[in-house]
Amino acid sequence: MSEVEKISEPDVSEEHPVSDDWVWVGPHRPPSPRILFDHMTANWEAANISHDRHPATIYSAARRQRLASKFAGKTLVVPTGNFKTRANDTDYRFRAGTDFFYLTGCEEPDAALVISPRGAETNATLYIPHRRDASTHEFYTDSRYGELWVGPRRGVDEAAIYYDIETAPLENLEKDLVALGGADVATLRGFDAAVDTLHETTDSDEELASALSELRLVKDDFEVAQLQLAIDFTVKGFEDVVRALPSAEGRGERVIEGVFNLRARVEGNDVGYDTIAASGSHATTLHWTSNNGPVRRGDLLLLDAGVECHNLYTADVTRTMPISGTFSAAQRRVYELVLAAQTAGIAAVKPGANFMAPHDAAMAVLAEGLHEMGILKEEPALALRKDRQLYRRYTLHGTSHMLGIDVHDCANARNESYWGDLAEGYVLTVEPGLYFQANDLTVPEEYRGIGVRIEDDILVTSTGAKNLSEALPRAADDVEAWMASLWEKSSPNLGL
């Protein structure tokens, strides 16, 4: 009888059997023969993982220090989150928690940052899983983490070098946090259910979430550069869409979405949010993301899209363009009114101005224009009053939001901070729009079904504002000339 034949398969009903001949790899999984384990985990060179420093390490350290200074004597726990199941045993592509990434630059799942006082100093420790490399059976048995399945990830040792931070095994996190007690611990909640259970909820948790958003209101030089990079890639994506428009006619909005999203994956990490490719009357639906309608000559295309760069900062840009390349008289009138409103909104962006200043300036222009068109029946000054706001039937949304790692950035900031005065380093959108529903009887028939939004990403400077997305034309004549110029050149090979 051979050696292999002597080895009987273990009783899988036993929860934790001990065997020299088998390696247990998890529930509902067949055990692995020891001889296979030995064969699979031997004779591998170390995987080639870059030991260069992450480009944001200096900025990340400064951000952690600023955060710690707001919570003297407290331990701060910022987890990144875990994989989310898409269906059965498949996950959505993981994206690091925004605040965790802001403080570390780390994109690994399941990790957590702990910032704790150490005498007069502040100590930051990144808790991160060990690698599932050839020293473990997970190397070849674990389809979520094993390196033969998903490739090598930075473990405890590699992360310490790359992110320039003290690291510890994730398995130590619970023990280390429980040992601290709960009185002086603030946790960023909602990202990791296991971490959330380690301490009772306190007021400090909410204060931590607010403080992180408020720190992110002011972008440092690295962040501004990353936003500009994302915007530059987005400009290319808009150019791709214009080139592909003739192919989209008769084939639909899916072509528009697919072409832009291709650029997002080629140049960046992904899209920063679901692309809005709204043609015709779909442009009057503010968040039209189904993108399953037709694309017809004579209609407008409202494209609201942004590339998320590899360091997770996202653009957020909207252009409304004539599918034929030429605005009709009615389309141009609506477009130029929205453009005038946006121009007024951008002009209102300056340090010390209130966050609502761009919105108020844009709405004043829209109300006046709607009155001149005979759509808004009452005087603009009356319609704009806070106790009336009748113009909003045709323009529902606000004009601005903060922009950064999240497309709607800094969402946990307190109202008095988010809605307060603008400061140098803020980045916000300016995006007024008019939306005339196809069945709105208060609107002249020639305008029904027309939706126009124009959106740019604006950096508050020391003296005013800089339009980071100014490379995309805005004036109606310039849009028509831009489209014509792109159509004169050879189209990219987009598989259409």
Secondary structure, DSSP 8 states (H G I E B T S, - for coil): --TTTT-----TTSSS---SSEE---TTS--EEHHHHHHHTSS--------S--TTHHHHHHHHHHHHHTSTT-EEEEE-----EEETTEE------HHHHHHH----TT-EEEEEEETTEEEEEEEE-----TTSTHHHH-TTT-HHHH-----HHHHHHHTTSEEEEGGGHHHHHHHH-STTEEE--SS-HHHHTTS---HHHHHHHHHHHHHTTS--HHHHHHHHHHHHHHHHHHHHHHHHHHHHTTT-HHHHHHHHHHHHHHHSSEESS--EEEEGGGGGSTT-----S---TTSEEEEEE-EE-TTS-B--EEEEEETTSS--HHHHHHHHHHHHHHHHHHHT--TTSBTTHHHHHHHHHHHHHHHHTTSS-S-HHHHTSTTT-GGGGS--S-S--B-SSSSS--TTS-HHHHTSB--TT-EEEE--EEE--TT-TTS-GGGTT-EEE-BEEEEE-SSSEEETTTTS--SHHHHHHHHHHHHHS-------
